């Protein structure tokens, strides 16, 4: 039995007796296969053709809290792309550390950051926020707010009140001042040091486990376009 053809498709094809220039198939066959549906630009009308699923695009951002280029990418590209896409299309990992350096002094980790001690504080605040919130959808809007404001280190409470009032700013501050904050930053240092190829600048974007100059440029030019292209390829539609 031939697959059911939507009424709208019938009206367009049978009623008008027309086919699209790239379509050499009669209307009643437009939904008979995915290949024909694509050729006839009828995918959206063919409910019987279920699209194959694909794993989400994996993106890791290695950055610094006070780096202007990092702030621009996170706010203008990464957050916007995340908001616009369904939750199963893009999976994001944030690693605030960047060009920092660590050393152990009297058995404790100490950090030196490219933009000074204030940046180290911002990195650790965000690392502790992620640890406390656990859920990406909870902490990413807060980090977006912190990076969008005039000070990534002084607007934590205000951003929490707007985006995650259920979180305790006091617990995050205690994390920063205690051993947990240093341990989280040491972990981020290890993740950054393990990059292959080694990072040369920030923001450093890794997509599906890979970093290339081409991927970096495409991500910074239009992350939304890049993620959509990669996801479509993963579904076999690219």
C-alpha positions in Angstrom: 0.0 0.0 0.0 1.3 3.4 -0.9 2.0 5.7 2.1 -0.6 8.3 2.9 0.0 11.6 1.3 -0.9 14.8 3.3 -3.9 16.8 2.0 -1.8 19.9 1.6 0.7 18.0 -0.5 -2.2 16.6 -2.7 -3.6 20.1 -3.1 -0.3 21.5 -4.2 0.5 18.6 -6.5 -2.7 17.1 -7.8 -4.8 20.2 -7.7 -2.2 22.3 -9.6 -0.7 19.4 -11.6 2.8 20.8 -10.8 6.0 19.4 -9.5 9.1 21.3 -8.2 11.9 21.7 -10.8 14.2 19.3 -9.0 11.4 16.7 -8.5 10.8 14.1 -11.2 8.3 12.1 -9.2 4.4 12.2 -9.2 2.9 13.7 -6.1 1.6 10.4 -4.7 5.2 9.2 -4.5 6.7 12.2 -2.7 6.4 10.5 0.7 7.4 7.1 -0.4 11.1 7.5 0.6 13.3 10.0 2.3 15.4 10.5 -0.9 12.3 11.4 -2.9 11.0 13.7 -0.2 14.3 15.6 -0.1 14.3 15.9 -4.0 10.7 17.2 -3.9 11.4 19.4 -0.9 8.5 17.7 0.9 10.2 16.5 4.1 8.1 18.7 6.4 4.9 17.3 4.8 5.8 13.7 5.1 4.9 12.7 8.7 5.5 9.0 7.9 9.2 9.6 7.4 10.8 9.7 10.8 14.3 11.2 10.9 17.1 9.2 12.3 18.3 10.2 15.7 21.8 11.6 16.3 24.1 12.1 19.3 24.3 15.7 20.4 27.2 17.8 19.3 29.8 17.9 22.1 31.4 21.3 22.7 34.0 22.2 25.3 35.0 25.8 26.0 38.3 26.5 27.6 38.2 30.1 28.7 39.1 32.8 31.3 36.5 34.8 33.2 38.0 38.3 32.4 39.2 37.6 28.8 37.2 40.0 26.5 37.3 37.5 23.6 36.0 34.7 25.9 33.2 36.9 27.2 32.2 37.8 23.7 32.1 34.2 22.5 30.3 33.0 25.6 27.7 35.7 25.6 27.1 36.3 21.9 27.7 32.9 20.4 27.5 30.1 22.9 24.7 31.2 25.1 22.6 32.3 22.1 23.1 29.0 20.3 22.2 27.0 23.4 19.0 29.0 23.9 17.9 28.6 20.3 18.5 24.8 20.0 16.6 21.9 21.5 18.3 20.4 24.5 19.3 17.2 22.7 21.3 18.9 20.0 24.2 20.5 21.9 26.0 19.4 25.0 28.4 22.0 26.5 31.3 21.7 28.9 32.8 24.8 30.5 36.3 24.9 31.8 37.3 28.2 33.3 41.1 28.3 33.6 42.6 29.3 30.2 46.2 30.7 30.4 46.4 30.4 34.2 49.4 28.7 35.9 49.4 26.7 39.1 52.0 25.8 41.6 52.0 24.0 45.0 53.1 26.0 48.0 53.2 24.4 51.4 51.0 21.6 50.1 48.3 23.9 48.7 47.6 24.8 45.1 48.0 28.5 44.2 47.1 30.0 40.9 48.3 32.9 38.8 46.0 34.2 36.0 46.6 36.2 32.9 44.4 39.1 34.0 45.5 39.0 37.6 44.0 37.8 40.9 40.5 39.1 40.0 40.4 36.7 37.1 41.5 33.8 39.3 38.6 34.7 41.6 36.2 34.8 38.7 37.4 31.4 37.4 37.0 29.8 40.9 33.6 31.4 41.5 32.3 29.8 38.3 33.9 26.5 39.0 32.3 26.5 42.5 29.0 27.6 41.0 29.0 24.6 38.6 29.9 22.2 41.4 27.1 23.6 43.6 24.4 23.7 40.9 25.4 20.5 39.2 22.7 21.0 36.5 24.0 22.8 33.4 20.6 24.5 32.7 20.8 25.9 36.2 24.3 27.4 36.2 24.9 28.4 32.6 22.4 31.3 32.7 24.1 32.5 35.9 27.6 32.4 34.2 26.1 34.2 31.2 24.8 36.9 33.5 28.2 37.2 35.3 30.1 37.5 32.0 27.5 40.0 30.6 27.9 42.4 33.4 30.4 45.0 34.3 32.2 42.7 36.7 32.3 38.9 36.5 33.3 38.7 40.1 31.0 41.2 41.8 27.6 40.3 40.4 27.2 36.7 41.5 24.4 37.4 44.1 22.5 39.6 41.6 22.7 36.9 38.9 21.7 34.2 41.3 18.6 36.2 42.4 17.5 36.4 38.7 18.5 33.0 37.3 18.9 30.6 40.2 17.5 31.9 43.5 17.4 28.4 44.9 21.2 28.4 45.1 23.1 29.7 48.2 25.7 32.3 47.4 27.2 31.6 50.8 28.0 28.0 49.9 29.6 29.1 46.6 31.8 31.7 48.5 32.8 29.1 51.1 33.8 26.8 48.2 36.0 29.6 46.8 37.7 30.2 50.2 38.2 26.6 51.1 40.1 23.6 49.8 37.3 22.6 47.4 37.7 25.7 45.2 41.4 25.0 44.8 40.7 21.3 44.0 38.2 22.3 41.4 40.7 24.7 39.8 43.4 22.1 39.9 41.1 19.7 38.0 40.5 22.5 35.4 44.2 23.0 35.1 44.7 19.3 34.4 41.9 19.3 31.8 43.5 22.3 30.1 47.0 20.8 30.2 45.7 17.6 28.6 44.5 19.3 25.5 45.7 17.9 22.2 46.8 19.9 20.4 47.8 22.2 23.4 45.8 25.4 23.6 47.5 28.5 22.2 44.9 31.1 23.1 41.5 31.6 24.6 38.7 31.0 24.0 39.7 27.5 22.9 36.9 25.5 21.4 36.9 21.7 21.1 34.0 20.2 19.2 33.3 16.4 19.2 36.7 15.9 20.8 38.6 17.9 18.1 40.2 21.3 17.8 41.3 22.7 14.4 41.8 26.2 13.1 38.9 25.7 10.8 36.5 24.6 13.5 37.6 27.4 15.7 37.0 30.0 13.0 33.6 28.6 12.1 32.6 28.5 15.8 33.5 32.1 16.3 31.9 33.2 13.0 28.6 31.5 13.5 28.4 28.7 16.1 24.7 28.1 15.5 25.3 27.4 11.8 28.2 25.1 12.6 26.3 23.1 15.3 23.3 22.7 13.0 25.6 21.5 10.1 27.3 18.9 12.3 24.1 17.7 13.8 22.5 17.2 10.4 25.6 15.3 9.2 25.2 13.1 12.3 21.6 12.3 11.3 22.6 11.4 7.8 20.9 14.5 6.3 24.1 16.5 5.6 
